[in-house]
Amino acid sequence: MFSLDRLVKIWEKYQSFYWNGLQMSLIFAVIAVFIGLTLGLILASGRILYKNPRDNLFAAIVKMIVRLLCTAYVEVFRATPMLVQVFIIYYGPGMVLKIGDSATNRMTWGVVAMGLNSAAYLSEVIRSGIGAVPGGQMEAARCVGMSHWKAMRYVVLPQAVRNILPALCNEFVTIIKETSILGMVGITELMFRSQTIATQSYIFLEPYIIAACMYFVVVFTLSKIISAVERRMSKSVTR
Amino acid sequence: MSRDKLIEVKGLEKHFKHLQVLRGIDIDICRGDVVAVIGPSGSGKSTFLRCLNLLETPTGGQIVFEGTDITSRKTNIDKMREKIGMVFQSFNLFANMTALDNVTAGPIHVKGMKKADAEKLALELLERVGLGDRGSAYPIQLSGGQQQRVAIARALAMQPDVMLFDEPTSALDPEMVHEVLDVIRKLAETGMTMVIVTHEMGFAREVASRVVFIDEGVIKEENEPKAFFAEPRNERLKSFLAKVL
C-alpha cells in the first residue's frame, strides 16, 4: 500500500540520486533529438528529392534509389517498437563496436538507438513541414531565377521552420519520456535508478511514484511553455 | 515582321498523363509586343504561358528565347528565367519576407547585387507601382491588389526582357482590379514585351498589340485587337465573345 511517509523518507534519502538520474534523462533526450534532427533532415531531403523532368536517366535512377532507401528506413523504424530497436542496436553493433568502458558503451549505443528512432519521426515532421509550404512559393522563387536549392534556402525552408518548430518541441518532450526505456539496457537514467532504489529498499511503489512526479513536472511544464509559444507564433503577422 | 523575334514557339505540345492540353502551338513574340491570350477555361492558355518559362515542361515542340532553345536539356533554365518575369494569379509573394525583401530577393540572391543597391532599386520599383510607403509590410498585411503590385515590382527587379502575366486580376476584388491593370498599362507604355493571359476583354482590346484565342490546345485565331473583337472569323471565338462581352 502507498504510504506518504515512506515516500518522503525515500525522497530524503535518495534525492540527489534521483536528480542525477533526471539530469541524465534530459541530457540523453537532448543528444537523441540532436542526432534525430540531423539524420531526420537528411532523410527528409532524401525523400523529397526534386524530380526534375530534365534529369537524365542516371540521375533519375539514383534519386529513385535514394528516395526508396530513405522511405524504407522511416517505415521500418516507425513500425517496430523502440524497446526492440534499442535492444537490437545495443546487442548488435553495441557489442561489436565497443566504445569506451562498458558504461560509456551502453550510454553511447543507447542514445544512438534513440536518435535513430527519433530521426524516423522527425524526418516525417520535417517533410510535412516543407510540404505545407504552398507550391506557389517555390514556383515564384524559381521564376526570379533562383535555383532549386536557393529557393529552398531563402523561401521554402524559412517558412517550413515555422511549421516544424512546435512539432519538434513536442518530439523533444516525447523523447524525455522515452528515455525511460534506456534503463532496460542498464543505463543509469531516472527509471533505472528508481528500479535500483526499489530493489535495494524492498519498497516498490513509492520510488516509481517519485519518478513519475519528476517526469510529470518536467514534461508538463515544457509542453505548457511550448503551447504558449505556439499561440504567440500563430498570432504574429507573418504566420 | 521587321522587329526582332524574342520568343519563337514551334509546335508546342503538352500532355499531363493522358490529357493532351496543348496540341501544337505556333507563335512568334517580338520585342515590344503586348500579346493578350484569351480563351475558355481549360483551353490550355495558362499551360501555354507556364511552358514559356518551363514551369511546365513541354512534351513536344520547341521554344526559342532570344536565340536559345530553352527546351533543350543543355540550357541553363535558371539563367533564362532571370530574363523572363512572371506574375501569378495568386500573387505568390514570399510569405516570410517584407514587400521590400520580396523585391530585393532576386537581385541579391540571383544577381549578387549589393544589398544597398538592391534596396534602392526596390524602392524605386515600389514607388512606380504606388507602394513606396509599404516596403516594410508583410504580404499578409497587404490587400490583394497591393500584393499583386508588389509581385509585379518583384518581377521587374530582375530587369526582364519579357513579362508573363497569368490571369493577374482573376483573384482580386472588383475594385482592386483597376489598380493592377493601371500598373500593367503603364508598363506597356514603356515598351515592355508582355504576354498576358486574361479574362479582361476591355483591357485586352485597349492595351494589347495582338490578341490570341486559344481553344482545345491550339491557337484558333490571332489578330490585332480591333479586328479581333469586331470581326471574329472562327466560330468558336464568335460564340465565346458573344458570351463574355
Interface residues (C-beta under 8 A of the other chain):
Chain A: P53 R54 N56 P134 G136 Q137 E139 A140 A141 R142 C143 V144 G145 M146 S147 K150 Y154 V155 P158 Q159 R162 V237 T238 R239
Chain B: N53 L55 T57 R73 I77 D78 K79 R81 E82 I84 G85 M86 F88 S90 N92 L93 F94 A95 N96 M97 A105 G106 H109 V110 K111 Y138 I140 Q141 A151 R154 A155 A157 M158
